[in-house]
Amino acid sequence: MKTKAIIFDIDGTLWDITEELALVWSEIGSEITKLDYHFTKEELEQNMGKPLDQIVINLFPYADETELQKIYDTVTQNQCKLLAKYDLKKRLYDGVIDALNAIYLTNEYEIFLVSNCENNYMDLFIDSTRLGFYFVDTECHGNTRKSKKENIRMVLARNKIQKAIYVGDTLHDYAASKNAGIEFVHAK
């Protein structure tokens, strides 16, 4: 068993599907609230990495509690179905497949995924990119309802990892990795 690990975030680190997310979230929000939403890529980028319930509140400030809950439920249940119509594999950042392959071939590190996404979103990433075989274990907010820091710690513990780094793209990722007691690498 390897005791060294590289743990990756998904959005902003391995791929960028904010354009597709903006379209899907605009469609869902407009349908539920009857307001005309046209989110931009930039508006979605400002919210990436946060738990879904916080994103819903941030993007739909004029929605009432009932609408917010319905948006949350609809995103949880249907977002991935709506995103599946897009060719998301081409949204991987240049060099991601080469980097994962190089890490894998060194046979020195195990590779993991930890994200604040919902569990079906992580499944969408793995299924649409066909990169699942690289990842020994995954964890997300959607499975545990825990913070990224806690999910990192869970992955470390259950895989008996002694040394790890977290690769992410936000200040939140940095704080989570530091609070989990591991090093951080910023993906730009």
Phi, psi and omega in degrees: 000134176283149179243007178244143186218152168240121182251127182252144164279171180256287186293130179082353180245309180256329179208171177223103177245029183296329177296315179293320177298320179300318178295314182294314181293324176298316180298312181297311181297319180295320181295318185281316186269345184066015172262156185267099180263137175220077182293148175261163175305318182295321178296320178290320180302323180296342184250353182296143179092350179268157174298150186304318182298325178289322178298316180301314179298317181294319185278338184235065185293341182263000179280144176278177184301319180295316179294318179301316180295319180292321176298312179304310181297318181294317177298314181301318185274326192241345184307313184291326175296318180291324179287334184298342180284349180263153176276086188282338180300327180287355178269000172298142176293148176304134176091352182297312181296317178298318180294313179299319179296317179296317178297313181301316184287340177293337182058024182253332184234148168263153185243136184226164174236132170222125184217160175275011183283174172281158185297324179291335177289319176297319176299319178300315178301310183296315182292317185284333179267342183059035181254008186304328183295341178286333191262119180291323183205155179223156172207150180209162179303324181298331178278321191250337189060026178252165180290164178299319178304312181294322179292322175300312180300321179296316179297317179300314184292311186288343178253006178053046181277128180264331181217132183209160169232151176249131179251116181213183187235000185234165175298324176300318178297317178301310182297318180297316181293317179297317179291338175273353176087023178234165180285161182235139173238127182273122176269123179247000000 
